Amino acid sequence: MNPLTKVKLINELNEREADLGVKETVSWHSEYRDSAWIFVGGFPYELTEGDIICVFSQYGEVVNINLVRDKATGKSKGFCFICYEDQRSTVLAVDNFNGIKIKGRTIRVDHVKDYRPPKDHEDIDDVTKSLREQGCAPKVTATAKSSSSASSSEEEEQYSVPVKKPKKDKKEKKKKKKEKKEKKKKKAEKEREVGGRVSSSSASPPPPLRPPPPPSAIRVKEEKEDADYDKYNQRGAPPAGGRQNGQRAGEEGEGRREEERRRNDERESKGDWRRETDRDRRRETDDRQRETDDRRRETNRDERRRETDRDGDRRRETDDRRRETKRIT
């Protein structure tokens, strides 16, 4: 991909996030929060390490720099890697330096996720070795460290904000209260049991036991009466001696026969009614067909008579015309 297109894409991303108000935790810079290195490319070949540090130290202290040079000639190739002391400085450098011009050339500034230091060779100078090992940050003495730490501690005390202790959850408090109540109840029950035993041993013999209460009345469900018993009662109760099984079977057979006869009579009556209705319908249809046939015949006769009358009139007219022509001649 062309480096200028990469510059445009990075600037578009930054503009979108600024318009939308995206938080730092969701920003695309958060992917590189574990790396303090940035890549700088496209600057003029004349620039040295000091020039680059002067430009990029505006947004943070530069700790290390790796300006890539040609092994044979020692000239710069126009790109380098810079390490900041604070990782947040990389975000500022990428947002502000990407796409700017230095001596008429646009530079590209981007994050570096996994920076790999270059391998040492025999042709490397002592200065570059010391830069790669120690970096280019200014060295701090012990006295300066102690003074800086003391000042930083004083500033923190001045600007410290009292932090509220985190409140315990309401559920935990409720559980503790329940446990305390249960413990108190158990203790009270134990004390009562001990007191009852002592009083029973020292007191008079126990009173006589009361008789057990009478058993409660048992409820019995009432069975529903069957409708067949009413038919049986209407016919009449059986004699004291009871009827034989054969007589009962005969009565049941007669009842079934009567029912079958009724059903057959009903079927026959329905069949007769259907037959009569079919006959009436057929007669009506036959009568209608006869009437239509008679009408058709009458209409045909009338049409024939009219045609014959017309033919006669035409013949008469032709005969009269012929006679008149003969007279004239």
NORMOHU-V773073 format. One record per pair of residues at least 4 apart in sequence whose ideal C-beta (glycine too) atoms are under 7 Angstrom apart, sorted by the first residue. I is the first residue (numbers start at 1). J is the second residue. If there is no record, write none. Layout:
BEGIN
[[I/J] [I/J]]
END
This chain:
BEGIN
[[1/5] [1/6] [3/7] [3/41] [3/42] [3/108] [4/8] [4/106] [5/9] [6/10] [6/108] [7/11] [7/98] [7/99] [7/106] [7/108] [8/12] [9/13] [10/14] [10/94] [10/98] [10/110] [11/15] [11/98] [11/99] [12/16] [13/17] [13/28] [14/18] [14/95] [15/19] [16/20] [17/22] [17/27] [22/26] [22/27] [23/27] [24/30] [25/30] [26/30] [29/91] [32/90] [32/111] [32/113] [33/87] [35/111] [35/112] [35/113] [35/115] [36/83] [36/84] [36/87] [36/90] [37/81] [37/82] [37/83] [37/112] [37/115] [38/82] [38/90] [38/93] [38/94] [38/109] [38/110] [38/111] [38/112] [39/79] [39/81] [39/110] [39/112] [40/52] [40/79] [40/80] [40/82] [40/107] [40/109] [41/78] [41/79] [41/107] [41/108] [42/78] [42/105] [42/106] [42/107] [42/108] [43/47] [43/78] [43/102] [43/105] [43/107] [44/102] [44/103] [44/105] [45/75] [45/76] [45/78] [47/51] [47/52] [49/53] [49/65] [49/67] [50/54] [51/55] [52/56] [52/65] [52/80] [53/57] [53/62] [53/65] [53/136] [56/62] [56/82] [56/93] [56/97] [57/61] [57/62] [59/89] [59/92] [59/93] [59/96] [60/84] [60/85] [60/86] [60/89] [60/92] [61/84] [61/85] [61/137] [62/82] [62/84] [62/136] [63/83] [63/84] [63/85] [63/135] [63/137] [64/83] [64/135] [64/136] [65/80] [65/82] [65/136] [66/80] [66/81] [66/118] [67/76] [67/80] [68/76] [68/77] [68/79] [68/80] [69/74] [69/75] [69/76] [69/77] [70/74] [70/75] [70/77] [71/123] [81/112] [81/115] [84/89] [84/90] [85/137] [88/92] [89/93] [90/94] [90/111] [91/95] [92/96] [93/97] [93/109] [94/98] [94/109] [94/110] [94/111] [97/107] [97/109] [98/108] [98/109] [99/106] [100/107] [101/105] [101/106] [102/107] [117/132] [120/124] [120/129] [124/128] [124/129] [126/130] [127/131] [128/132] [129/133] [130/134] [131/135] [131/136] [140/144] [140/145] [141/145] [142/146] [143/147] [144/148] [145/149] [146/150] [147/151] [148/152] [149/153] [150/154] [151/155] [152/156] [153/157] [154/158] [155/159] [156/160] [168/172] [168/173] [170/174] [171/175] [172/176] [173/177] [174/178] [175/179] [176/180] [177/181] [178/182] [179/183] [180/184] [181/185] [182/186] [183/187] [184/188] [185/189] [186/190] [187/191] [188/192] [189/193] [190/194] [191/195] [192/196] [193/197] [194/198] [195/199] [196/200] [197/201] [198/202] [199/203] [225/229] [228/232] [229/233] [230/234] [231/235] [233/237] [238/242] [238/243] [243/247] [243/248] [245/249] [246/250] [247/251] [248/252] [249/253] [250/254] [251/255] [252/256] [253/257] [254/258] [255/259] [256/260] [257/261] [258/262] [259/263] [260/264] [261/265] [262/266] [263/267] [264/268] [265/269] [266/270] [267/271] [268/272] [269/273] [270/274] [271/275] [272/276] [273/277] [274/278] [275/279] [276/280] [277/281] [278/282] [279/283] [280/284] [281/285] [282/286] [283/287] [284/288] [285/289] [286/290] [287/291] [288/292] [289/293] [290/294] [291/295] [292/296] [293/297] [294/298] [295/299] [296/300] [297/301] [298/302] [299/303] [300/304] [301/305] [302/306] [303/307] [304/308] [305/309] [306/310] [307/311] [308/312] [309/313] [310/314] [311/315] [312/316] [313/317] [314/318] [315/319] [316/320] [317/321] [318/322] [319/323] [320/324] [321/325] [322/326] [323/327] [324/328] [325/329]]
END
